[in-house]
């Protein structure tokens, strides 16, 4: 696979995001039915509107799905940049897998026990790993 080894953690995080999407709907649709919410009559609105109606532990999955669509987009961009720069091997791949592992752990914490301090610690660690990857990419991209 050469310089594209870093694409493996990228694909893994996309797949994890889709697992969270599935978990969100497997729990949210029955909760909506139990709350007698008729989706056919809903006009406009957003998922967060359900926070006042559905149990928090149901909404946690939706919140996490949304989180997986924010900072990880930077991860995708950096990993693709590293692959294009020919630096998608070795330590950068290790950092990428660490990032993915931390994001999966963050998801599991948020979707189950949702302890904010645990979530924050894992999020902060994943952000540090992402910053490290970005610095590595910048050092290569901007070297004179």
Secondary structure, DSSP 4 states (H G I P E B T S, - for coil): -GGGTTHHHHHHHHHHHHHHHHHHHHHHHHHHHHTT--GGG--S--GGGGGGTS-HHHHHHHHHHHHTTTTHHHHHHHHHHHHHTT--SHHHHHHHHHHHHHHHHHHHHHHTT--HHHHHHHHHHHHHHHHHHHHHHHHHHT--
